[in-house]
């Protein structure tokens, strides 16, 4: 079942079907599937970065802040830094560094 859900999610990421992704997350919560939502998020986020789907990256960033608890957000935080290295085009890397990383980055004040 996990492979089917991940495959369905990757197809939705590739065609930038945000309604399909939202439905997928809702179905998982409603049907009590035994799937790790954090793992699903990571796979779909990396897939979006690899295929440079800007609107889907933004959508998944919204899901990150809405769906996950603060503890889960801390655990998943590193995926955003790795996602930058999955990008290929300089324009995408620049956009990602300018708009995504600052939302996740924690600045320590001395």
C-alpha positions as CSV (number, residue, x, y, z in Angstrom):
1,X,0.0,0.0,0.0
2,X,2.9,2.4,0.8
3,X,4.3,2.0,-2.7
4,X,1.0,2.8,-4.3
5,X,0.5,5.9,-2.2
6,X,4.0,7.1,-2.8
7,X,3.6,6.5,-6.6
8,X,0.3,8.3,-6.6
9,X,1.9,11.2,-4.7
10,X,4.9,11.4,-7.1
11,X,2.6,11.5,-10.1
12,X,0.6,14.3,-8.4
13,X,3.9,16.2,-7.7
14,X,5.1,15.8,-11.3
15,X,1.9,17.2,-12.8
16,X,1.6,19.7,-10.0
17,X,-1.9,18.4,-8.9
18,X,-2.2,20.1,-5.5
19,X,-5.8,19.1,-5.0
20,X,-4.7,15.5,-5.6
21,X,-1.9,15.9,-3.0
22,X,-4.3,17.4,-0.4
23,X,-6.8,14.6,-1.1
24,X,-4.0,12.0,-0.6
25,X,-3.1,13.4,2.8
26,X,-6.7,13.6,3.8
27,X,-7.4,10.0,2.7
28,X,-4.4,8.8,4.7
29,X,-5.7,10.5,7.9
30,X,-9.3,9.5,7.3
31,X,-8.7,5.8,6.5
32,X,-6.1,5.2,9.2
33,X,-3.5,3.8,6.9
34,X,-0.3,2.6,8.6
35,X,2.0,4.9,6.7
36,X,4.6,7.3,8.1
37,X,3.4,10.8,6.9
38,X,6.8,12.3,7.5
39,X,8.4,9.7,5.2
40,X,5.8,10.4,2.6
41,X,6.4,14.1,2.9
42,X,10.2,13.7,2.5
43,X,9.8,11.5,-0.6
44,X,7.3,13.9,-2.3
45,X,9.3,17.0,-1.3
46,X,12.6,15.6,-2.7
47,X,10.7,14.6,-5.9
48,X,9.3,18.1,-6.3
49,X,12.9,19.5,-5.8
50,X,14.4,17.1,-8.3
51,X,11.9,18.0,-10.9
52,X,12.0,21.7,-10.0
53,X,8.2,22.1,-9.4
54,X,8.2,25.5,-7.7
55,X,4.5,25.7,-7.0
56,X,4.5,22.2,-5.5
57,X,7.5,23.1,-3.3
58,X,5.5,26.1,-2.0
59,X,2.4,23.8,-1.5
60,X,4.4,21.2,0.4
61,X,6.0,24.0,2.5
62,X,2.4,25.0,3.5
63,X,1.6,21.4,4.3
64,X,4.8,21.3,6.5
65,X,3.6,24.2,8.6
66,X,-0.1,23.1,8.8
67,X,0.1,19.4,9.2
68,X,3.1,18.7,11.3
69,X,3.6,19.4,15.0
70,X,6.5,21.5,16.2
71,X,8.5,18.5,17.2
72,X,8.0,16.9,13.7
73,X,8.9,20.2,12.1
74,X,12.2,20.2,13.9
75,X,12.9,16.6,12.8
76,X,12.0,17.4,9.1
77,X,13.8,20.7,9.0
78,X,17.0,19.3,7.4
79,X,15.1,18.1,4.4
80,X,14.8,21.7,3.2
81,X,18.5,22.2,3.2
82,X,19.1,18.9,1.3
83,X,16.3,19.8,-1.1
84,X,18.4,22.8,-2.3
85,X,21.0,20.3,-3.6
86,X,18.5,18.4,-5.6
87,X,17.8,21.5,-7.7
88,X,19.7,21.9,-11.0
89,X,19.0,25.4,-12.5
90,X,20.7,28.4,-11.0
91,X,17.5,30.4,-11.1
92,X,15.7,27.8,-9.0
93,X,18.6,27.5,-6.5
94,X,18.6,31.3,-6.2
95,X,14.8,31.4,-5.7
96,X,15.0,28.6,-3.1
97,X,17.8,30.2,-1.2
98,X,16.0,33.5,-1.2
99,X,12.5,32.4,-0.3
100,X,12.5,28.9,1.2
101,X,15.6,28.6,3.3
102,X,14.9,31.8,5.3
103,X,11.6,30.4,6.4
104,X,13.3,27.3,7.9
105,X,16.6,28.8,9.0
106,X,17.1,29.4,12.7
107,X,19.3,32.4,13.5
108,X,21.1,32.3,16.8
109,X,21.5,35.6,18.6
110,X,24.6,36.0,20.7
